[in-house]
Amino acid sequence: MRRIVFISFFWVLLSSCLTADESAQNRVIRLASLEWPPYVGENLPGQGAAAVAARAAFTEMGYELEIDFYPWARTLALARRSGLYDGYFPEYHAEAIEEFFIFSHSLGESPLGFVERKDNPVPWTDLEDLQGLVIGTVQGYVNTDAFDRLAGEGILSVERAGADIYNVRKVAAGRFPLAVIDRHVLFWLLDTDESLKNFRSQLQFNSTLLDSRQLYLCFQKTDEGRTLADVFNEGLRRVNTPEIMSAYWEHFCRP
């Protein structure tokens, strides 16, 4: 397998950027998240690239991070319940979410685009060029404001699934030509999911990027949430989370 798991790499990486006061280590932040490898996942090295980066920022400020994993819809529901979690992550920015949560500063980037078959590439410049095609999306995911608006208006035709893997399988089977997906997620699925073994050489990431989305932590919209957002943002200022995530891609997610 191409991916060689050097767990010790993360201990070196984190120890190089964590300078927290030992006495502050009993302060625990609890976040809800989902299984979205390679960004987050309970059994991933370091619980995923986004988790490694977020933990580095929190530890820099003297906080310990604990993450519980659920299906995405349950993650959102639990995060909105006051007292259960301090917030959730990772999330794309959307104005509708600001009604309930406080967004942190950016944790890193997510290159968002489409998976397609190599024998059926879809050239496009504007989203309107995709009219008449059925496009796979994931139920409950934020895509881009423009894409979601056009889908909501019926200008773009979408078919929703419960997870990225289902959309990738459908594109592989020729059910529809495109599905929205993050580039790192696609490479991870192609490299690790046995159901895609016979399709790995047939699928690719569309050459036109839908967007490069920023990833955020969302905190409870309370005074405590605002305080934690400020703490986390200061941690982000002190550590280079994009560099931490880039190192993760290099070690675990090379296409």
N, C-alpha and C positions, 0 to 999 in steps of 0.2 A: 504494500500500500504506500502511496506517495507521502502520506502524512506521518511523520515520525514525531511522537509525542514526547517532547522534552519538558516534563513538568517542572524540573529544576529551573528552567528558563524564567518561569513566572516568579519564583522566589527571588531570583536575582533582580529581575525587573522591578518588582514591587519594593524590595529593600533599598533600591537605589533612589527611590523617589518618596519614601515615607519617612517623615521626621516627627511624627506625633509624640506628644507628651505621654509617657507611660501611664500617668495617673488618670488620663482621660479615656482609657480604653474600655471602661465599663459603660460608656454611652452607646446605646445600640439603636440603629436605624433599621426599621423593618419595611421592606418594599415587596409589593406583589409583582410578579412578572409571568411570562409565558415561555413555553418551549419554542424558541425561534433561533435555532442554531444557524450560523456560528456566533450570533450576537449574544444570546442568552440560552442557557439550558442547564438543568440540574446536574447532569453527568458530564458536561463538557469540561475540559481543562480550565480551571479558574472560574467555572460556570459561564464561560463565554467571553468574547472580546469586550462587550459593553459592560459586563459585570466586573471584569478586571479593571477597566478604566474607572468606573464609578467607585469601586472599592478603594482604588488608589487615592482618589480625591477625598473621600470620606476619612480614610486613615490619616491622611496628611493633616486633617483638622481634628484628629483625636476621636473619631467615631468609628464604631464597628458596624459593618453592614451585614444584615441577614436578609436573604431572599427566599420567598416561597413561590412555587411555580404552579400555575393553573392554566386551564384553557383561557383563551383571550377574553371571551365574554365574561367569564367569572372573575378574571383579573380586574376588569373595569368595574364590575359590580362591587367587589370587595374593597377596592381602592376608594370608592365613593362613600363607604360606610365609615363614619367617624369613629376613631379609636382602634380600628383593626390594624390599619397600616398607615405609615407616614406618607405613602404615595405609591406610585408604580412607574415602571419603565420597561423598555425604551418606547418612546412615542414620537411621532411626527407632530409638528406644530399644526394646530387647526383652531380657528377662532371659536368654534362651538365648544371645545374642551376647556377654554379659558373661563367659561361660566362656572366650572366646578373645581378646577385645579390651577396651581401656579406652576408655570414652566420654569425650569432651570435655564442656565445658559447652555449652549450646545456642548454635548458630550463627544460628538464625532459625526461623521457623515455616513449616509446610506445611499449608494448609487442605485437609483430606482429606474427600472426599464421593463423590457418584455422578454420572455422566453419564446423562442420560435423554432421551427424545424429548419435545418440547414437547406433542405430541398424546397422550402417554401418561405423564403425571407420576405419580410413586409417592409418596403421602403415607405417612409413617411417624413413629413416636415412639420405639419401642424396636426393637432389632434383631430380636426375635422376630416383629415385625410383617411382616418380610420372608420369613418361612417360605413355601415353595411357589414362590418366584421363583428363577430362575437368575440369578446375579450374576457378572459377569466380574471376574476378578482377574488379576494378573500373576505368573507363576511366579517364586518366590524372593523376592517382595516381602513385607515386614512391613506389615500393615495396622493393625489395633488388636488388643490382647490379647483383647478380648471378641469381636470379629468372627472372628479366627483360631481362637479356641477353639470357637465355635459352628460354624464351617465344618469344623473337625477332627472334631467330634462328629456331623457330618451334619445338624445342625439347620438350618443354612443351606446351600443348594445353590450351589456355585460351579463356574465353568468357567474354567480357567486358560489364559492366552495368553502369548506370549513378550515382548510389549511393549504399552504403553498404546494405541498406534495401532490395533492389531488389535481390541481391545475396543471402542474408539469406533466403528470401522467396523461391528462386529456390532450394537451398539445402534442405530446409524443405519439398518441394514438390518432391524431388528426381530427379530434372532435371540434376544435377551434384553432385558429392560427396563432393567437397571441394570448399571453397571460401576464399580468403585472407581477413583477417579482424583483427583489433586491439581487444585485449581481453576486454578492458573496453567498447569499442563501442558495442561489441556483448552483454555484460551483460546489457548495457543500453537499447539496442533495445529489448531484450527479456523481460525486465522489464516494458517497457513503450509503445511499439507499439502494438496496439490492433489486427493488422493483424497477429501477431505471437502468439496470446493468446492460440490457440489450439496446438501450437508446442513447447511451452516453455520447456516442460518436455522431448522433443524428440531431442533437439539440445544440442551440447556441443562444447567447445573449444578443438581442437586437442591437444593431450598430448605432441607433439613435437613442440617447438617454432621455427618459421621461423627465427626470429631475435628479439632482443630487440633494437629497433631503437631509436636514440636520436631525440628530437624535437628541432627545431630552428626557430628563426625569420630571415627573409631574408630582407635586406635593399637594397635600390637603390645603384647601383654601381657608386657612385659619391663621391666627397670629403665630402659632407654633410652626405651621407650614411655611410661613414667610421667613421665619427665623432660620429654619432648616435649609430653605432655598438659598438664603444669604450665605450660610455656612458652606454649603456645597459649592456655590459659585466661587467662593474664595478658594476652596480646594482645587477647583478647576483652573483657577488662575495660577496656582502654584505648581501644578503638575501638567505635563504635556500629554493629555489623554489621546489626541489624534495620533501621536507617535506611539503610544502604548497599543492602540488598536491596530496600527499599521504593522507593528511587530508581531501581533497575533496573526494577522493575515499571512505574513511571510512564513511563519512557522507551521500554521495549521490549515491554511486555506488557499494554497497556491493552485491556480487553475491548470 
